Amino acid sequence: MVQHHVSSPRRRIAFVQSCWHREIVDRCRDSFVAEMGRLGFAGADIVCFEVAGAFEIPLHAKLLAQSGEYDAVVAAGLVVDGGIYRHEFVAQAVIGGLMQVQLETGVPVISSVLTPHHFHSNDEHQQFFHNHFVLKGVEAARACADTVKKIRGLSPLAASSQQAA
């Protein structure tokens, strides 16, 4: 198991997003970056990555977390029922994979991967999710900043327990 400890005063965040439904998911990224700026993070502290679809996010998140370069990884995507496959399986794999990444690496993973039960290509649904992803970006930023701060606060506890052992 790889353990990640934040020792650098610089706070770097990786933001990984899927390209499916980009016009919607981009809204999450944009609002995330804007809110992180309001919370005191510099634009250079946030590095954005794109992957093909949501299924590819957990591996990318794991590799970024293992690199030791990031204090947190944020994931954004939209897993919808396209009528071809059972989207529940993809949604479960992605969300479970993201949880596994943070537990294995010790790097927080914040999820803005949405898995709605019903999504249709009509204008009403498109507009709803377009707006909702703005809110999700703000929520992810607040959760990310708070989690990074709290994890840093735990670092002295981890160091003292390692010295005692």
DSSP file with accessible surface (Angstrom, degrees, kcal/mol):
  #  RESIDUE AA STRUCTURE BP1 BP2  ACC     N-H-->O    O-->H-N    N-H-->O    O-->H-N    TCO  KAPPA ALPHA  PHI   PSI    X-CA   Y-CA   Z-CA
    1    1 A M              0   0  174      0, 0.0     2,-0.5     0, 0.0   104,-0.1   0.000 360.0 360.0 360.0 131.7    0.0    0.0    0.0
    2    2 A V        -     0   0   70    102,-0.5     2,-0.5     2,-0.0    64,-0.0  -0.784 360.0-158.2 -91.2 126.6    1.3    3.4   -1.0
    3    3 A Q        -     0   0   99     -2,-0.5     2,-0.5   103,-0.1   103,-0.2  -0.909   2.3-155.3-106.2 135.7    0.9    6.1    1.7
    4    4 A H        -     0   0   24    101,-1.2     2,-0.5    -2,-0.5    62,-0.0  -0.932   9.1-172.6-112.2 127.2    0.9    9.8    0.6
    5    5 A H        -     0   0   87     -2,-0.5     2,-0.7    63,-0.0   147,-0.1  -0.986  21.9-132.5-121.7 132.1    1.8   12.4    3.1
    6    6 A V        +     0   0   15     -2,-0.5   149,-0.1     1,-0.2     5,-0.0  -0.698  44.0 146.9 -83.2 114.7    1.5   16.1    2.3
    7    7 A S        +     0   0  116     -2,-0.7    -1,-0.2     3,-0.1   145,-0.0   0.551  42.5  92.0-120.5 -20.9    4.7   17.9    3.4
    8    8 A S  S    S-     0   0   56      2,-0.1     0, 0.0     1,-0.1     0, 0.0  -0.530  71.1-137.4 -75.5 142.0    5.0   20.6    0.8
    9    9 A P  S    S+     0   0  120      0, 0.0     2,-0.3     0, 0.0    -1,-0.1   0.760  84.6  89.0 -70.2 -20.2    3.5   24.0    1.6
   10   10 A R  S    S-     0   0  110      1,-0.0     2,-0.6     2,-0.0    -2,-0.1  -0.580  72.6-146.0 -78.4 137.3    2.2   24.1   -2.0
   11   11 A R        -     0   0   76     -2,-0.3     2,-0.4    59,-0.1    31,-0.2  -0.912  18.4-175.3-106.7 115.0   -1.2   22.6   -2.4
   12   12 A R        -     0   0   53     -2,-0.6    59,-3.2    57,-0.1    60,-0.8  -0.930   4.0-166.8-114.2 138.2   -1.7   20.9   -5.8
   13   13 A I  E     -ab  46  72A   0     32,-3.5    34,-2.8    -2,-0.4     2,-0.5  -0.968  10.6-148.0-125.0 133.5   -4.9   19.4   -7.0
   14   14 A A  E     -ab  47  73A   0     58,-2.3    60,-3.2    -2,-0.4     2,-0.5  -0.868  10.4-163.1 -98.7 132.4   -5.5   17.0   -9.9
   15   15 A F  E     -ab  48  74A   0     32,-2.9    34,-3.1    -2,-0.5     2,-0.5  -0.972   7.2-172.0-117.7 115.2   -8.9   17.4  -11.7
   16   16 A V  E     +ab  49  75A   0     58,-3.4    60,-2.4    -2,-0.5     2,-0.4  -0.937   8.0 176.6-111.8 125.9   -9.8   14.4  -13.9
   17   17 A Q  E     -ab  50  76A   1     32,-2.4    34,-2.4    -2,-0.5    60,-0.2  -0.954  26.6-124.1-131.3 149.1  -12.8   14.6  -16.1
   18   18 A S  E     -a   51   0A   1     58,-2.0    34,-0.2    -2,-0.4    35,-0.2  -0.548  14.3-139.1 -84.3 154.9  -14.4   12.4  -18.7
   19   19 A C  S >  S+     0   0   38     32,-1.5     3,-1.3    33,-0.8     2,-0.2   0.594  71.1 105.8 -91.5 -13.2  -15.0   13.7  -22.2
   20   20 A W  T 3  S+     0   0  171     32,-0.7    58,-0.3     1,-0.3     5,-0.2  -0.504  97.3   7.5 -65.8 134.8  -18.4   12.1  -22.7
   21   21 A H  T >> S+     0   0   42     -2,-0.2     4,-2.4     3,-0.1     3,-1.8   0.883  84.0 169.6  57.9  41.8  -21.0   14.8  -22.4
   22   22 A R  H <>  +     0   0   88     -3,-1.3     4,-3.0     1,-0.3     5,-0.3   0.856  67.2  63.5 -52.6 -40.4  -18.2   17.4  -22.3
   23   23 A E  H 34 S+     0   0  101      1,-0.2    -1,-0.3     2,-0.2     4,-0.2   0.788 113.9  35.0 -61.7 -23.0  -20.5   20.3  -22.7
   24   24 A I  H X> S+     0   0    0     -3,-1.8     3,-1.0     2,-0.1     4,-0.7   0.880 117.9  48.9 -93.1 -47.9  -22.0   19.4  -19.4
   25   25 A V  H >X S+     0   0    0     -4,-2.4     4,-1.7     1,-0.3     3,-0.9   0.849 100.9  65.3 -66.6 -32.3  -18.9   18.1  -17.5
   26   26 A D  H 3X S+     0   0   31     -4,-3.0     4,-2.7    -5,-0.3    -1,-0.3   0.838  93.6  62.5 -57.9 -31.0  -16.9   21.2  -18.5
   27   27 A R  H <> S+     0   0   86     -3,-1.0     4,-2.1    -5,-0.3    -1,-0.3   0.876 101.7  50.7 -63.0 -36.8  -19.3   23.3  -16.4
   28   28 A C  H <X S+     0   0    0     -3,-0.9     4,-2.5    -4,-0.7    -1,-0.2   0.945 111.3  47.4 -65.2 -48.5  -18.2   21.3  -13.3
   29   29 A R  H  X S+     0   0   51     -4,-1.7     4,-2.7     1,-0.2     5,-0.2   0.939 112.4  49.3 -59.2 -47.7  -14.5   21.9  -14.0
   30   30 A D  H  X S+     0   0   85     -4,-2.7     4,-2.1     1,-0.2    -1,-0.2   0.920 114.6  43.2 -62.1 -43.5  -15.0   25.6  -14.7
   31   31 A S  H  X S+     0   0   13     -4,-2.1     4,-2.5    -5,-0.2    -1,-0.2   0.863 112.7  54.6 -72.6 -32.2  -17.0   26.2  -11.5
   32   32 A F  H  X S+     0   0    0     -4,-2.5     4,-2.7    -5,-0.2     5,-0.2   0.956 110.2  45.3 -61.2 -51.2  -14.5   24.1   -9.5
   33   33 A V  H  X S+     0   0   52     -4,-2.7     4,-1.9     1,-0.2    -2,-0.2   0.922 113.9  49.7 -61.2 -42.8  -11.5   26.1  -10.7
   34   34 A A  H  X S+     0   0   44     -4,-2.1     4,-1.8    -5,-0.2    -1,-0.2   0.930 113.0  45.8 -63.4 -44.7  -13.3   29.4  -10.0
   35   35 A E  H  X S+     0   0   13     -4,-2.5     4,-1.5     1,-0.2    -1,-0.2   0.891 109.0  55.1 -68.3 -38.3  -14.4   28.4   -6.5
   36   36 A M  H  <>S+     0   0    0     -4,-2.7     5,-2.7     1,-0.2    -1,-0.2   0.892 106.1  53.5 -61.6 -36.9  -10.9   27.1   -5.7
   37   37 A G  H ><5S+     0   0   43     -4,-1.9     3,-1.6     1,-0.2    -1,-0.2   0.920 107.2  50.2 -61.4 -42.9   -9.6   30.5   -6.6
   38   38 A R  H 3<5S+     0   0  165     -4,-1.8    -1,-0.2     1,-0.3    -2,-0.2   0.786 107.7  55.7 -65.1 -25.0  -12.1   32.1   -4.2
   39   39 A L  T 3<5S-     0   0   68     -4,-1.5    -1,-0.3    -5,-0.1    -2,-0.2   0.336 128.6 -94.6 -91.2   5.9  -10.8   29.6   -1.5
   40   40 A G  T < 5S+     0   0   49     -3,-1.6     2,-0.4     1,-0.3    -3,-0.2   0.519  80.1 133.0  99.5   6.6   -7.2   30.8   -2.0
   41   41 A F      < -     0   0    9     -5,-2.7    -1,-0.3    -6,-0.2     2,-0.2  -0.752  52.2-128.2 -90.8 137.2   -5.8   28.3   -4.5
   42   42 A A    >   -     0   0   52     -2,-0.4     3,-1.9   -31,-0.2     4,-0.3  -0.495  21.1-116.2 -78.3 152.1   -3.8   29.6   -7.4
   43   43 A G  G >  S+     0   0   58      1,-0.3     3,-1.5     2,-0.2    -1,-0.1   0.854 116.5  59.7 -55.6 -34.5   -4.7   28.5  -10.9
   44   44 A A  G 3  S+     0   0   69      1,-0.3    -1,-0.3     3,-0.1    -3,-0.0   0.664  93.5  67.0 -70.0 -14.9   -1.3   26.8  -11.2
   45   45 A D  G <  S+     0   0   17     -3,-1.9   -32,-3.5   -33,-0.1     2,-0.5   0.570  91.9  70.1 -80.5 -10.6   -2.2   24.6   -8.2
   46   46 A I  E <   -a   13   0A  18     -3,-1.5     2,-0.5    -4,-0.3   -32,-0.2  -0.948  64.2-170.6-114.1 119.8   -4.9   22.9  -10.2
   47   47 A V  E     -a   14   0A  41    -34,-2.8   -32,-2.9    -2,-0.5     2,-0.4  -0.946  12.1-149.2-113.1 124.3   -3.9   20.6  -13.0
   48   48 A C  E     -a   15   0A  61     -2,-0.5     2,-0.3   -34,-0.2   -32,-0.2  -0.760  14.3-176.8-100.2 139.8   -6.6   19.3  -15.3
   49   49 A F  E     -a   16   0A  52    -34,-3.1   -32,-2.4    -2,-0.4     2,-0.4  -0.967  10.8-150.7-130.4 147.1   -6.6   15.9  -17.1
   50   50 A E  E     -a   17   0A  94     -2,-0.3     2,-0.3   -34,-0.2   -32,-0.2  -0.944  11.3-176.4-120.5 141.5   -9.1   14.4  -19.6
   51   51 A V  E     -a   18   0A  15    -34,-2.4   -32,-1.5    -2,-0.4   -31,-0.2  -0.871  37.8-107.7-127.7 164.6   -9.9   10.8  -20.1
   52   52 A A  S    S-     0   0   62     -2,-0.3   -33,-0.8   -34,-0.2   -32,-0.7   0.953  89.5 -12.7 -59.5 -56.2  -12.3    9.2  -22.7
   53   53 A G  S >  S-     0   0    4    -35,-0.2     3,-1.1   -34,-0.2     4,-0.4  -0.825  75.6 -89.8-140.8 178.1  -15.1    8.2  -20.4
   54   54 A A  G >  S+     0   0    9     -2,-0.3     3,-1.6     1,-0.3    25,-0.1   0.839 117.2  66.9 -63.0 -32.6  -15.9    7.8  -16.7
   55   55 A F  G 3  S+     0   0  128      1,-0.3     4,-0.4     2,-0.2    -1,-0.3   0.803  99.6  52.2 -60.2 -27.0  -14.7    4.2  -16.7
   56   56 A E  G <> S+     0   0   87     -3,-1.1     4,-1.5     1,-0.2    -1,-0.3   0.591  88.5  84.1 -85.2 -10.5  -11.2    5.4  -17.2
   57   57 A I  H <> S+     0   0    0     -3,-1.6     4,-3.1    -4,-0.4     5,-0.3   0.925  81.7  56.0 -63.9 -48.0  -11.2    7.9  -14.3
   58   58 A P  H  > S+     0   0   19      0, 0.0     4,-2.5     0, 0.0    -1,-0.2   0.909 108.8  46.2 -58.0 -41.6  -10.3    5.6  -11.4
   59   59 A L  H  > S+     0   0  115     -4,-0.4     4,-2.5     2,-0.2     5,-0.2   0.940 114.5  47.7 -65.4 -44.2   -7.0    4.3  -13.0
   60   60 A H  H  X S+     0   0   62     -4,-1.5     4,-2.3     1,-0.2    -1,-0.2   0.930 112.4  50.2 -60.4 -44.1   -6.0    7.8  -13.9
   61   61 A A  H  X S+     0   0    0     -4,-3.1     4,-2.8     1,-0.2    -1,-0.2   0.906 110.0  50.9 -60.8 -41.5   -6.9    9.0  -10.4
   62   62 A K  H  X S+     0   0   61     -4,-2.5     4,-2.7    -5,-0.3    -2,-0.2   0.930 109.9  48.2 -64.6 -44.3   -4.8    6.2   -8.9
   63   63 A L  H  X S+     0   0   97     -4,-2.5     4,-1.0     1,-0.2    -1,-0.2   0.903 113.8  47.5 -64.8 -38.8   -1.7    7.0  -11.0
   64   64 A L  H  <>S+     0   0   19     -4,-2.3     5,-0.6    -5,-0.2     4,-0.5   0.922 112.8  48.7 -66.5 -43.3   -2.0   10.7  -10.1
   65   65 A A  H ><5S+     0   0    1     -4,-2.8     3,-1.2     1,-0.2     5,-0.2   0.912 110.5  51.2 -63.6 -40.9   -2.5    9.9   -6.4
   66   66 A Q  H 3<5S+     0   0   79     -4,-2.7    -1,-0.2     1,-0.2    -2,-0.2   0.730  94.0  74.4 -69.3 -21.0    0.5    7.5   -6.4
   67   67 A S  T 3<5S-     0   0   57     -4,-1.0    -1,-0.2    -3,-0.4    -2,-0.2   0.738  94.6-136.4 -65.3 -23.1    2.7   10.1   -8.0
   68   68 A G  T < 5S+     0   0   39     -3,-1.2    -1,-0.1    -4,-0.5    -3,-0.1   0.525  77.9 106.5  77.7   5.6    3.0   12.1   -4.7
   69   69 A E      < +     0   0  110     -5,-0.6     2,-0.4     1,-0.0    -4,-0.1   0.588  67.3  61.7 -90.8 -12.8    2.5   15.3   -6.7
   70   70 A Y        -     0   0   17     -6,-0.4   -57,-0.2    -5,-0.2    -2,-0.1  -0.938  56.5-157.3-127.2 141.2   -1.1   16.0   -5.6
   71   71 A D  S    S+     0   0   10    -59,-3.2     2,-0.3    -2,-0.4   -58,-0.2   0.656  87.1   0.9 -82.9 -19.6   -2.8   16.7   -2.3
   72   72 A A  E     -b   13   0A   1    -60,-0.8   -58,-2.3    35,-0.2     2,-0.4  -0.973  61.7-139.1-161.3 158.3   -6.2   15.6   -3.7
   73   73 A V  E     -bc  14 109A   0     35,-2.4    37,-2.6    -2,-0.3     2,-0.4  -0.993  15.1-161.1-123.9 132.6   -7.7   14.2   -6.9
   74   74 A V  E     -bc  15 110A   0    -60,-3.2   -58,-3.4    -2,-0.4     2,-0.4  -0.950   6.6-160.0-114.6 133.5  -11.1   15.4   -8.0
   75   75 A A  E     -bc  16 111A   0     35,-2.9    37,-3.4    -2,-0.4     2,-0.4  -0.929   9.0-178.1-116.4 137.7  -13.1   13.4  -10.5
   76   76 A A  E     +bc  17 112A   0    -60,-2.4   -58,-2.0    -2,-0.4    37,-0.3  -0.999  19.8 125.4-137.5 135.5  -15.9   14.6  -12.8
   77   77 A G  E     - c   0 113A   0     35,-1.4    37,-2.7    -2,-0.4     2,-0.4  -0.974  45.4-124.0-172.0 170.9  -18.1   12.7  -15.2
   78   78 A L  E     - c   0 114A   6    -58,-0.3     2,-0.7    -2,-0.3   -24,-0.2  -0.963  18.3-168.6-133.9 112.3  -21.6   11.9  -16.2
   79   79 A V        +     0   0    5     35,-2.9     2,-0.3    -2,-0.4    -2,-0.0  -0.915  20.0 176.6-103.2 114.1  -22.6    8.2  -16.5
   80   80 A V        -     0   0   16     -2,-0.7     2,-1.0    35,-0.1    37,-0.1  -0.824  39.1-106.7-120.7 159.6  -26.0    7.9  -18.2
   81   81 A D        +     0   0   71     35,-0.3    38,-0.2    -2,-0.3     5,-0.1  -0.738  35.7 176.1 -84.1 102.0  -28.2    5.2  -19.4
   82   82 A G        -     0   0   53     -2,-1.0    -1,-0.2     3,-0.2     4,-0.1   0.362  49.1-113.0 -89.5   3.9  -27.8    5.2  -23.1
   83   83 A G  S    S+     0   0   67      2,-0.4     3,-0.1     1,-0.1    -2,-0.1   0.357 101.8  85.0  84.2  -6.4  -30.0    2.2  -23.6
   84   84 A I  S    S+     0   0  154      1,-0.2     2,-0.3     0, 0.0    -1,-0.1   0.832  97.7  10.8 -96.6 -39.0  -27.1    0.1  -24.8
   85   85 A Y  S    S-     0   0  113      0, 0.0     2,-1.1     0, 0.0    -2,-0.4  -0.876  87.5 -90.2-134.2 169.1  -25.7   -1.1  -21.6
   86   86 A R    >>  -     0   0  152     -2,-0.3     3,-1.4     1,-0.2     4,-0.8  -0.688  34.7-163.6 -82.6 101.5  -26.7   -1.2  -17.9
   87   87 A H  H 3> S+     0   0    5     -2,-1.1     4,-3.0     1,-0.3     5,-0.2   0.742  80.1  75.4 -64.0 -18.1  -25.2    2.1  -16.7
   88   88 A E  H 3> S+     0   0   62      1,-0.2     4,-2.6     2,-0.2    -1,-0.3   0.883  93.6  52.4 -60.0 -36.7  -25.5    0.9  -13.1
   89   89 A F  H <> S+     0   0  131     -3,-1.4     4,-2.2     2,-0.2    -1,-0.2   0.918 112.2  44.1 -66.3 -43.2  -22.5   -1.4  -13.6
   90   90 A V  H  X S+     0   0   31     -4,-0.8     4,-2.7     2,-0.2     5,-0.2   0.942 114.3  50.1 -65.7 -46.3  -20.3    1.4  -14.9
   91   91 A A  H  X S+     0   0   10     -4,-3.0     4,-2.6     1,-0.2     5,-0.3   0.929 112.2  47.2 -58.6 -46.3  -21.5    3.8  -12.2
   92   92 A Q  H  X S+     0   0  146     -4,-2.6     4,-2.5    -5,-0.2     5,-0.3   0.913 112.5  49.7 -63.1 -42.7  -20.8    1.2   -9.5
   93   93 A A  H  X S+     0   0   45     -4,-2.2     4,-2.2    -5,-0.2    -2,-0.2   0.914 113.9  45.3 -63.7 -42.2  -17.3    0.4  -10.9
   94   94 A V  H  X S+     0   0    0     -4,-2.7     4,-2.4     2,-0.2    -2,-0.2   0.963 116.8  42.2 -67.9 -51.4  -16.4    4.1  -11.2
   95   95 A I  H  X S+     0   0   68     -4,-2.6     4,-2.1    -5,-0.2     5,-0.2   0.931 117.6  47.1 -65.0 -43.6  -17.6    5.2   -7.7
   96   96 A G  H  X S+     0   0   39     -4,-2.5     4,-2.4    -5,-0.3    -1,-0.2   0.905 111.4  52.6 -62.9 -39.4  -16.2    2.0   -6.1
   97   97 A G  H  X S+     0   0   15     -4,-2.2     4,-2.2    -5,-0.3    -2,-0.2   0.900 107.8  50.6 -63.3 -40.2  -12.9    2.5   -7.9
   98   98 A L  H  X S+     0   0    5     -4,-2.4     4,-1.8     2,-0.2    -1,-0.2   0.907 110.4  49.0 -66.3 -40.9  -12.6    6.1   -6.7
   99   99 A M  H  X S+     0   0   94     -4,-2.1     4,-2.1     1,-0.2    -2,-0.2   0.930 110.5  51.8 -62.6 -42.4  -13.2    5.1   -3.1
  100  100 A Q  H  X S+     0   0  104     -4,-2.4     4,-2.6     1,-0.2     5,-0.3   0.901 105.2  56.7 -61.9 -39.5  -10.6    2.3   -3.4
  101  101 A V  H  X S+     0   0    5     -4,-2.2     4,-2.2     1,-0.2     6,-0.4   0.941 109.3  43.8 -58.5 -49.0   -8.0    4.8   -4.8
  102  102 A Q  H  X S+     0   0   53     -4,-1.8     4,-2.1     1,-0.2    -1,-0.2   0.898 114.6  49.3 -69.1 -34.3   -8.3    7.0   -1.8
  103  103 A L  H  < S+     0   0  121     -4,-2.1    -1,-0.2     1,-0.2    -2,-0.2   0.886 115.8  43.1 -70.5 -35.6   -8.2    4.2    0.7
  104  104 A E  H  < S+     0   0   60     -4,-2.6  -102,-0.5    -5,-0.2    -2,-0.2   0.814 125.6  30.9 -78.0 -32.2   -5.2    2.6   -1.0
  105  105 A T  H  < S-     0   0    2     -4,-2.2  -101,-1.2    -5,-0.3    -2,-0.2   0.665  93.0-128.8-103.1 -20.1   -3.1    5.7   -1.5
  106  106 A G  S  < S+     0   0   29     -4,-2.1    -4,-0.1    -5,-0.3    -3,-0.1   0.560  70.0 124.2  78.6   6.4   -4.1    8.0    1.4
  107  107 A V        -     0   0    0     -6,-0.4    -1,-0.3    -5,-0.2    -2,-0.2  -0.886  67.6-115.7-100.5 125.7   -4.9   10.8   -1.1
  108  108 A P        -     0   0    9      0, 0.0   -35,-2.4     0, 0.0     2,-0.5  -0.326  25.7-159.3 -61.7 139.6   -8.4   12.2   -0.9
  109  109 A V  E     -c   73   0A  12    -37,-0.2     2,-0.5   -10,-0.1   -35,-0.2  -0.991   1.5-160.6-121.6 121.5  -10.5   11.7   -3.9
  110  110 A I  E     -c   74   0A  22    -37,-2.6   -35,-2.9    -2,-0.5     2,-0.5  -0.886  12.8-146.2-103.1 127.7  -13.5   14.0   -4.4
  111  111 A S  E     +c   75   0A  53     -2,-0.5   -35,-0.2   -37,-0.2   -37,-0.1  -0.850  35.3 160.5-106.0 125.4  -16.2   12.7   -6.7
  112  112 A S  E     +c   76   0A   2    -37,-3.4   -35,-1.4    -2,-0.5     2,-0.8  -0.265  39.4 130.7-120.7  36.5  -18.4   14.8   -9.0
  113  113 A V  E     -c   77   0A   9    -37,-0.3     2,-0.4   -35,-0.1   -35,-0.2  -0.856  45.4-157.7 -89.9 111.7  -19.2   11.8  -11.1
  114  114 A L  E     -c   78   0A  28    -37,-2.7   -35,-2.9    -2,-0.8    -2,-0.1  -0.750  16.9-173.4 -96.8 142.6  -22.9   11.9  -11.4
  115  115 A T        -     0   0   57     -2,-0.4   -35,-0.1   -37,-0.2   -37,-0.1  -0.575  14.7-168.2-132.2  66.6  -24.9    8.8  -12.3
  116  116 A P        -     0   0   20      0, 0.0   -35,-0.3     0, 0.0     3,-0.1  -0.248  23.6-137.8 -63.8 146.3  -28.5    9.9  -12.8
  117  117 A H  S    S+     0   0  131      1,-0.2     2,-0.4   -37,-0.1   -30,-0.1   0.858  93.1  29.0 -67.7 -37.1  -31.2    7.3  -13.0
  118  118 A H        +     0   0  128    -38,-0.1     2,-0.4     2,-0.0    -1,-0.2  -0.989  66.1 160.4-131.4 125.0  -32.9    9.1  -15.9
  119  119 A F        -     0   0   16     -2,-0.4     2,-0.3   -38,-0.2   -38,-0.1  -0.977  10.6-178.4-141.9 128.8  -31.2   11.3  -18.4
  120  120 A H        -     0   0   98     -2,-0.4     6,-0.1     2,-0.1   -38,-0.0  -0.915  35.6-122.7-126.8 155.3  -32.6   12.2  -21.8
  121  121 A S  S    S+     0   0   96     -2,-0.3    -1,-0.0     4,-0.1    -2,-0.0   0.408  72.7 119.6 -77.6   4.0  -31.2   14.3  -24.6
  122  122 A N  S  > S-     0   0   75      1,-0.1     4,-2.4     4,-0.0     5,-0.2  -0.233  79.3-107.6 -70.2 162.3  -34.1   16.7  -24.5
  123  123 A D  H  > S+     0   0  141      1,-0.2     4,-2.7     2,-0.2     5,-0.2   0.862 115.4  57.3 -58.8 -37.7  -33.5   20.3  -23.8
  124  124 A E  H  > S+     0   0  155      1,-0.2     4,-2.3     2,-0.2    -1,-0.2   0.941 111.5  40.5 -63.0 -47.0  -35.0   20.2  -20.3
  125  125 A H  H  > S+     0   0   44      2,-0.2     4,-2.5     1,-0.2     5,-0.3   0.910 114.2  53.4 -67.9 -41.9  -32.6   17.5  -19.1
  126  126 A Q  H  X S+     0   0   46     -4,-2.4     4,-2.4     1,-0.2    -2,-0.2   0.941 112.3  44.6 -57.2 -47.2  -29.6   19.0  -20.8
  127  127 A Q  H  X S+     0   0  103     -4,-2.7     4,-2.4    -5,-0.2     5,-0.3   0.906 111.0  53.9 -66.5 -40.7  -30.3   22.4  -19.2
  128  128 A F  H  X S+     0   0  116     -4,-2.3     4,-2.7    -5,-0.2    -1,-0.2   0.953 114.9  39.2 -58.3 -51.0  -30.9   20.8  -15.8
  129  129 A F  H  X S+     0   0   16     -4,-2.5     4,-2.3     2,-0.2    -1,-0.2   0.861 110.9  59.3 -71.7 -31.7  -27.6   18.9  -15.8
  130  130 A H  H  X S+     0   0   49     -4,-2.4     4,-0.6    -5,-0.3    -1,-0.2   0.947 114.9  36.3 -57.9 -47.2  -25.8   21.8  -17.4
  131  131 A N  H >X S+     0   0   82     -4,-2.4     4,-1.4     1,-0.2     3,-0.6   0.872 113.8  57.3 -73.5 -38.6  -26.8   24.0  -14.4
  132  132 A H  H 3X S+     0   0   56     -4,-2.7     4,-2.5    -5,-0.3    -2,-0.2   0.860 100.0  58.0 -64.4 -35.1  -26.4   21.2  -11.8
  133  133 A F  H 3X S+     0   0    0     -4,-2.3     4,-1.9     1,-0.2    -1,-0.2   0.791  99.8  58.7 -69.2 -24.1  -22.8   20.6  -12.8
  134  134 A V  H <X S+     0   0   45     -4,-0.6     4,-1.8    -3,-0.6    -1,-0.2   0.954 109.0  44.6 -64.4 -47.6  -22.0   24.2  -11.9
  135  135 A L  H  X S+     0   0   83     -4,-1.4     4,-2.7     1,-0.2    -2,-0.2   0.910 110.8  54.2 -61.1 -43.0  -23.3   23.5   -8.4
  136  136 A K  H  X S+     0   0   47     -4,-2.5     4,-2.7     1,-0.2    -1,-0.2   0.875 105.6  53.7 -62.7 -35.3  -21.3   20.2   -8.2
  137  137 A G  H  X S+     0   0    0     -4,-1.9     4,-2.2     2,-0.2    -1,-0.2   0.919 110.3  46.3 -64.5 -42.8  -18.1   22.0   -9.1
  138  138 A V  H  X S+     0   0   23     -4,-1.8     4,-2.4     2,-0.2    -2,-0.2   0.937 114.0  48.1 -63.9 -46.6  -18.6   24.5   -6.3
  139  139 A E  H  X S+     0   0   81     -4,-2.7     4,-2.5     1,-0.2    -2,-0.2   0.908 111.5  50.3 -61.4 -41.5  -19.5   21.7   -3.8
  140  140 A A  H  X S+     0   0    4     -4,-2.7     4,-2.8    -5,-0.2    -1,-0.2   0.903 109.7  51.1 -64.4 -40.5  -16.4   19.7   -5.0
  141  141 A A  H  X S+     0   0    0     -4,-2.2     4,-2.9     2,-0.2     5,-0.3   0.934 111.6  46.5 -62.8 -45.6  -14.1   22.7   -4.5
  142  142 A R  H  X S+     0   0  141     -4,-2.4     4,-2.2     1,-0.2     5,-0.2   0.920 115.1  46.4 -64.5 -42.6  -15.4   23.3   -1.0
  143  143 A A  H  X S+     0   0   41     -4,-2.5     4,-2.6    -5,-0.2    -2,-0.2   0.912 114.0  49.4 -65.0 -40.8  -15.1   19.6   -0.1
  144  144 A C  H  X S+     0   0    0     -4,-2.8     4,-2.8    -5,-0.2     5,-0.2   0.953 112.4  45.3 -64.1 -51.2  -11.6   19.4   -1.6
  145  145 A A  H  X S+     0   0   18     -4,-2.9     4,-2.2     1,-0.2    -1,-0.2   0.920 116.0  47.2 -60.7 -43.3  -10.3   22.5    0.2
  146  146 A D  H  X S+     0   0   69     -4,-2.2     4,-2.4    -5,-0.3    -1,-0.2   0.920 113.5  47.6 -65.0 -42.6  -11.7   21.4    3.5
  147  147 A T  H  X S+     0   0   40     -4,-2.6     4,-2.9    -5,-0.2     5,-0.2   0.923 110.8  50.6 -67.2 -43.7  -10.4   17.9    3.1
  148  148 A V  H  X S+     0   0    4     -4,-2.8     4,-2.4     1,-0.2    -1,-0.2   0.933 111.9  48.9 -59.6 -44.4   -6.9   19.0    2.2
  149  149 A K  H  X S+     0   0  156     -4,-2.2     4,-1.6    -5,-0.2    -2,-0.2   0.932 113.9  45.4 -60.8 -45.1   -6.8   21.3    5.2
  150  150 A K  H  X S+     0   0  126     -4,-2.4     4,-1.1     2,-0.2    -2,-0.2   0.883 111.2  51.7 -69.8 -37.2   -8.0   18.6    7.5
  151  151 A I  H >X S+     0   0   56     -4,-2.9     4,-0.9     1,-0.2     3,-0.6   0.915 108.1  52.6 -64.6 -42.1   -5.6   16.0    6.1
  152  152 A R  H >< S+     0   0   64     -4,-2.4     3,-0.6    -5,-0.2    -1,-0.2   0.884 105.6  55.6 -59.8 -37.2   -2.7   18.4    6.6
  153  153 A G  H 3< S+     0   0   52     -4,-1.6     4,-0.4     1,-0.2    -1,-0.2   0.781 105.6  52.0 -66.0 -26.1   -3.8   18.8   10.2
  154  154 A L  H <X S+     0   0   95     -4,-1.1     4,-2.0    -3,-0.6     3,-0.5   0.666  86.5  86.2 -82.4 -17.6   -3.6   15.1   10.7
  155  155 A S  H <X S+     0   0   29     -4,-0.9     4,-2.5    -3,-0.6     5,-0.2   0.884  86.1  52.0 -54.4 -44.3    0.0   14.9    9.4
  156  156 A P  H  > S+     0   0   86      0, 0.0     4,-2.3     0, 0.0    -1,-0.2   0.892 108.8  52.5 -61.7 -33.9    1.6   15.7   12.8
  157  157 A L  H  > S+     0   0  111     -3,-0.5     4,-2.0    -4,-0.4    -2,-0.2   0.920 110.3  47.0 -64.6 -43.7   -0.5   12.9   14.3
  158  158 A A  H  X S+     0   0   32     -4,-2.0     4,-1.9     1,-0.2    -1,-0.2   0.913 112.2  50.5 -65.3 -40.4    0.7   10.4   11.7
  159  159 A A  H  X S+     0   0   43     -4,-2.5     4,-2.0    -5,-0.2    -2,-0.2   0.917 110.6  48.5 -65.4 -42.2    4.4   11.5   12.1
  160  160 A S  H  X S+     0   0   63     -4,-2.3     4,-1.7     1,-0.2    -1,-0.2   0.880 110.8  50.5 -68.5 -34.2    4.2   11.1   15.9
  161  161 A S  H  X S+     0   0   74     -4,-2.0     4,-1.0     1,-0.2    -1,-0.2   0.860 109.9  50.5 -71.8 -30.8    2.7    7.6   15.7
  162  162 A Q  H  < S+     0   0  125     -4,-1.9    -2,-0.2     2,-0.2    -1,-0.2   0.880 110.0  50.3 -71.7 -36.5    5.4    6.5   13.2
  163  163 A Q  H  < S+     0   0  165     -4,-2.0    -2,-0.2     1,-0.2    -1,-0.2   0.864 108.6  52.8 -67.5 -34.9    8.1    7.8   15.6
  164  164 A A  H  <        0   0   90     -4,-1.7    -1,-0.2    -5,-0.2    -2,-0.2   0.780 360.0 360.0 -71.5 -25.8    6.6    6.0   18.5
  165  165 A A     <        0   0  117     -4,-1.0    -3,-0.1    -3,-0.2    -2,-0.1   0.533 360.0 360.0 -80.7 360.0    6.6    2.7   16.6
